[in-house]
Amino acid sequence: MKIEKGDNQFSAMEDGQEIGVITYAPSGENHYVVEHTKVQQQAEGRGIGQQLVEKVVELARHENKTIDPQCPFAASVIDKNPELQDVLAK
């Protein structure tokens, strides 16, 4: 499996098929809103969703931006992992 960056999204790809996706949208100059995370049913339980959330966190860190996780899954992953919380919008 590999994760590819697209326009305001990251996609988890396996054998040429998208098995997961996370979407985000710019909000202002220094902020992203994480809108949605989806992993195909056959790929659930492999940590793909968490890896996608981590990719958005890495992007925010790299671009010195904050994240507002409107997606309940992304919010849960960030809430459970203190090492990801440095990018949370205050």
Buried (B, 14 or more C-beta within 10 A) or exposed (E): EEBEEEEBBBBBBBEEEBBBBBBBBEBEEEBBBBBBBBBBEEBEEBEBBBBBBBBBBEBBBEEEBBBBBBBEBBBBBBEEEEEBEEBBBE
